[in-house]
Amino acid sequence: MGIISSNKSIGGITTIPCRGSLNVTIGMTAAPDIVSNPTDIVLILDRSGSMAGQPLTDLKSGVDTFIDIIAGATGGAPDQIGSGSHIGIVSFDGTATQDTGLITSVATLKAAAGALVADGSTNHGDAFTQATNLLSGSTNNRVMVMFTDGVTTAGPDPAHIAAAARAMGITIYVIGLIGDTGIDENALRDWATDPDITHVAIAPTSAELDQIFADLAANITVPGATNIVINEALNPDFVITGTPVASVGTISLLTGTSFRWSIDQLGATATESATVTFPIQHIADTTGTKNVDQALTYTDTEGNAVTFGNPAVFVSCEPTFPADVCPEPVNVTVEGCEDFVEFDASDLTLEDTGRILQLDVNLLNICPGRRVALAVVLTEVENGVTVPRGMKTFTIPAHTRQTCSDVLVTCIRFILPDDGREPCAERELQAKFMAHYIDNDFSCCPAAVVAAQE
């Protein structure tokens, strides 16, 4: 069967803050050649009311593609699945039906899928029961491919029935279409064979179904993989922050953003899965939707064509404006093997002993393309009397985000000399902030001209 599924996941995370972290998992499953290891496959197809229209049309196209690829790879007579393998179809709405037995006729299978009509509720439990019954007498490798676009609305809890099928040695793949009614992704992962990353595929729209079915069928028909090499290179906006952990094979770190995963063989004699998980952190200052990968390549001796997807996450970086900058450092060079160096750092006027107060302020809901005038007034209360300690004003540059956003102004520094106070004495300070837009579309009304009355 070769690499029968592959995927890359960031655990369903859609948004992280600037400099945020997340875990990435790459996974794949391989199985022996379907020609020398005959396989019986049951396609479990959702025909509930929410599948009406284009989703059902796209599902039928994907099923036809799947059947054609299996038939072509098993080398049977024309319009037949060969090499001892079979396909059966179970469809369901409020109840499930065995639309075919485990058969080899391509025409009969396509006709059964083509006759499906969308109507009714969604009974996943009965669907798994009918598929299990269909496979119960098979002595071949056994596979279920469950397709659904909704949550369970009728019948028994499908989780226990799916678990019983897995306990019988049946491999379960689940394809979920998000659709109009939503989908319970956690339930799909609970039904599928582990690891989820290689046995669960989620299609945002029905247009992706044909390719998902084609990829699964194509991978089922090739032999297990040997001498696997996967090269991972992250988007340079991210960095790997921990050692990747692989369930199979070895990891070679190449740089802070790349590594190589090598596996001698996978799925050569039995179905086998492999995963690698690693933590990454965002290190850039830019906001936006960012793909995790810059490049991810796969090679093996058998020439399996394997893709993993490239998940994306939205990184939210608030615009920042540093109000003050630190003084330039004085560079001192120490030559090799020098135990003592004398260096003249020039003159430095010691202004006073005291403290430096650094303030940050978050300007809320600032519209794009508009500068802001900001003032900070610092005072101190001494013996009940408020005395001034400084004032600063800034022009905060306009930000370029698409919507009004908070703008963080950092590093507003005030120097507070001790002026004869005891060292480390407590001081009571007060900071007042004032801000307004600089840019606006206001204009004075033109002078009115009133004609004199005679």
N, C-alpha and C positions, 0 to 999 in steps of 0.2 A: 504493500500500500504506500510505502514511502512516507514523506512528511504529510500526514493527513490533516493537520491543522497547525496554525501558527498565529501568534498575536503579540502585541505589545500593549501594556496597560500602565496607567498612572493611578489606578485604584478609584476611578470615577471622579477624581478631583478636577474641578473646572476653573478654580480661581485660587491664586496665592498672592500674598503681599510681595512688595519689592524685597529682595533678598530672602524670600521664603524658600522652603524645602519641600520635597516630596519623594516618594519611593517609586522606582520604575521596575517593572517586571517584564522580561522577555520569555516567552514560552513556546514550545512546539511539541507535537506528538508524532511519532513515527510507528509504522506497522509493516509487516512483511508484505510481499508481492501478492496481489489479489489473484493472479493466475495460478500460483502454486499454493496459495492459501485461500480457498474459496470463501466468500463472505455473503451472508444473507442480510439485506438491508431493508428496513421498514421506514418509509417516509410517512411521518405523521403530520397531516396538513390541516391547518385551521381554516374552516369555512363558516365561521360565525358571522353575524350581521355586519360587524365592523370591517370585514374584508371586502365588502361590496365595491365594485368599480375597479379602478386601476390597481389597487393592491392585489386582488385576486388574479387579474390579468398578468401582472408581473410575476406572481407566484407560479402560475402555470408555465410561463416561459422558463423560469428557473428550474422547475422540475423536469421539463423536457430536455433542457441542457444537461442536467445531472444524468438522466437516463441514457442520453446519447453518448456521453463520455464513458460511462461504465460499460456500455455495450461495445463501444469501439475498442476499449482496452482489453476486454476479456476474450476477444477473438472468436465469438460465436458465429453461427450461420447468419446470413443477412436478416436484420430486424430481430435478432435474438441476443440475449445475454449469455455468454459462454463460460467455460472453465469451471462449471459447477456452482457458480454464484447465482443469486436470485434477488429480485426486488419485489416488495409488496407495498401496498398503499392503504393507510388507514386515514380517514378524514373525520372531523368532528365539529359539531356545534354544541347543542345541549346534550347530545348523545354521540357516541362514536360508532363508526361503521367500518368493517373490513371491506374496502372497495375491490381489492383483489387478494388472492392468496400470494404466497411466495412463488413468483412465476418468472419466466425468461422472455416473454413476448413484449417487445418494445411497443408495438402498436397498441396492445391491450392496456399497458401501463399508461401510455399517453392519453388514451381514450378515457380512462378512469379519472385522471387528473383534469382533463378538459371538460368533464361533465360536472365538475363541482359547482355548486350554487351557494352563494353567501346568504345565511339567514340564521337567526336564533342566538342563543347564549353560548358560553364557553365552558366546556367540561373537559379539563385536562386529565382528570383522574381516569375517566372512562377511556380516553384516548390511549393512555399508557397501558391500561388493562388489555385492550384489544390488540395493541402492538405486541405485548408480552405473550399473549395467547398465540399470536401468529408465529412467533419465534420459538415457542416452547419445544417444538419437535425438531428444531434444526440442530444438526451436528456440525455446521460450519461456524466460522467466526460470525458473531452476531452484532449488528449495529442498528441503533435507532437514530433517526434524524427528526427531531421535533421542531416544527415551525409553528409560531403563534404570534399574534399581534395584540394580545390583551391579557387581562388578569382572569383568574378562575372565578366564574359566576354561577356555576352549577356543579353538582356531583361531589364525590368524595375528595379528601385532601390528596392531591397528586404526589406530594413529597414522599409519602410512605410507599406508594406503588412504584415510583421511579427508583427508590432505594432498593426495593425487592428485586427489580429488574437488574440493577447494577450488581446485586449480590449473586445473581445467576450467571454473571460474567458477560452481560450485555453492555456494550459501550454506548453511551447516550451523548449525542450532540444536540445542542439547542440553538436555533436561530430565532432571534426576536426582532420583530418589526415594531418600532415605537408607536406608529399609527396615531389615530385620533383619540383613542381611549386611554392611552398610556400603557406602560408595561411594568411589571414587577421584576426588575433585573435580579434582585436577590433571590427570588423564587426560581428563576431560570438557572442561576448558578447552583442552587440547592439540588435541582433535578439532574444536572449534567454530571458526567464523569469528571473526576479531578485530573489535572488542574483546570480550573475554570478558564484560565487565559487561553487554553488551546481547544476547549470544548464548547465555548459559548461565543456566539457572534451576534452583535447588535446592529441592525440596519436602521439608520435614521429615517430613510424613506424607502418605498418599495422599489425604486429604481436600482438600488444596490443588490437586490435579491438575486438577479441572474448571475452576477459576478460571484456572490458568496456561494451559491450552489455549484457554480462551475469550478471554483477553487477547491471546494471540498471533494468533488468527484475526481478532479485531476490528481489531487494528492493521494486519494484512495487507490489509484490505479498504478502507482509507481512503487518500486521496491524500497525496503528500508535503506537508510542513509549511512554512509561511512565516510570517514575523514572530513567531518563537518568543521568548517571554519566560519565564524561570524565576527565581523569587524564592526564595532559600534563607535561612532564619532558623534558627540553631542553638539547641539547648537552652541556656539561659543558664548551665548548669554548664560549658560549653565556650567557648573563644574561638578565632578564626582567627588563626594565628600566622605565616602567610606569604601572599603574593599567589596567589590561585587561577590555575591555568594551564589555559587552554581550547585544545583542538585546533581549534575552529571558533568564530567569533563574538567578542564582546567582553564583558569583565567590568567591572562597576561596584561597587566596595566601598561599602556603605551605612553599616555600623557595624562594630564589632569582632566581631560575631557574625552579620552578614548581608551578602549581595551579590546583584546581579542579573546574570544571564547572558542575553545577547541574541544571536539568530541570525537573519539575514535569510531564509534558506531552507535546507532540509535534505531531501535525497531527492526533489527536484522532477523530475529527469531520469534519475537512476540511484540505486541503493542507496548510502547514505552514512551514516557514523557520526560521532558527536561525543562528546567526553568533557571533563570538567573535574575537576582534581585539586587538593586543597588540604589543608594540615596544620592540625590543631586540637589544643588542649591542654585537659585538665581543670583547672579553676581552683577548684572548690568543695572543701569539707572533708568531704563526706558520702559514705558507702559505699552501694553498691547497683547494680542493673542500670539503665542509663540509655540512653534513645534519643538518637541524635545530633541529630535535628531537633526543633525546636519547630513549624516549619511549612515546607512545600516546595510551591510552587504552579507550575503550568504553564499557559500560554495560547498559542494560535496563531490565525491567521486562519481555518483550516479547522475549528476546533472539536474537534481531536483530544482524546480523553480519555486522559491519560497519568498513571500513578502510578509512583513510583520505589521505594517501600518506605522503611522507617525503621529501619535497622540499630541494634542495641543492643550495648552493651559493659558488662561488670561492672567497676566501679571499686572497688578495695580500698583504703580509707583506714584505717590503724590509729588507734585512739583515742589522743589525746594529752592530756597534762595539764601545763600550764606551772607549774613549782613556784614560781618567782619571777617578778616582773614588773619591767620597767624603770622607772626613776623618771620622773615626769611632766616633760615639757620646759617650759622657760620660753619663752613666746611673745614674739617681738620683731617689731614692724611697722615696715617701711621705706616711707615715702610715696614717690610718684612723683617723680622728678627730685631726690631728696635725695642729695647727695654724702657727707654726714657725719651720723651719728645717734649721740647719746649716750643710753645706756640703763643704768639701775641694776637689775642682776639680783638685788639684795638680798644677804644674807649667805650664804655657803657655808663650812661648816666642813670644812677639809681633814683627813680622818681620819688619813691616813698615805699615804706613797708605798708602792707595792706592786703586787700583781697581783690579778686576779679569776679564779678557777677556775670554769668552768661544766661541769657533768657532765650527761650523759643516761644513762638506764638503761631497758632494755626488759624489762618484766615478762612472762614467758612464760606462755601458756596460762591466762589469767585468765578465770574463768567469768562469764557475764553476771549482773547483778543483785547483785554482791557487792563491797563496798568493800574496799580493801587498805590496811593500815597499813605505811608505808615509813619506814625510818630510814637515814640516811647518816652515818657517822662518818669524819672526815678526820683523819689523823695525818701527821706529818713525821719523817723520820729525820735527826737531827743528831748527827754524831760518834758514830754507832753507837747512839744512844739515840732511842727512839720517843717523841715528845711530841705531845700533842693540839693540833689546829688548829680543831676545830669539830664540831658535831653538829646535824643537822636532822631533823625528823620531819614526815611529811605523811599526810593522809588522801586516798587516791586515789579519786575518785568511781567508782561502778559504771558499767560500759558497758552498752549496750542491744543489742549485736549478737546474732544468733540462736544462735551457738555460742561456745565458749571461744576467746578471741583474745588475741594479744599486745597489751599496752598500753605505749606509749612515753611515759615521763616525761622531760620536757625542762627545761632551764634551772634546774638545781639549782646555785646560786651560793654560793661561799665567798670571803670577802675575806682576802687574805694580805698583811698589811703586811710591808715590808722589814725593819723593826726593826733598822736599822743595817747591814744586809747591803750588800755591793757591788751596784750596779745590774746587772741582767741575770745575776746569779749563778744557777747551776744549783741546783734544789731537788728533793729526793726526797720525793714525797708518796705516801700510801697511802689509798685510799678503801675502806671496808667498807660493804656494803649488807645490810640485813635487811628482810624483808617477810613478812607473813602476812595472811590474810583477817580482816576485822573481823566480817562478817556470817556467821553459821553457824546450824545448827539444833540445836546441842547444848543439852541441858537436864539438870540434875542428877537423879539417881534419887530418887524420893520416899522418905521415911523408912519403913523397914519396921517394922510393928507385930507383935510376936510374943507370942502369948497365953502367960501363965505356966502351967506345968504344976502340977497339984496333987499 
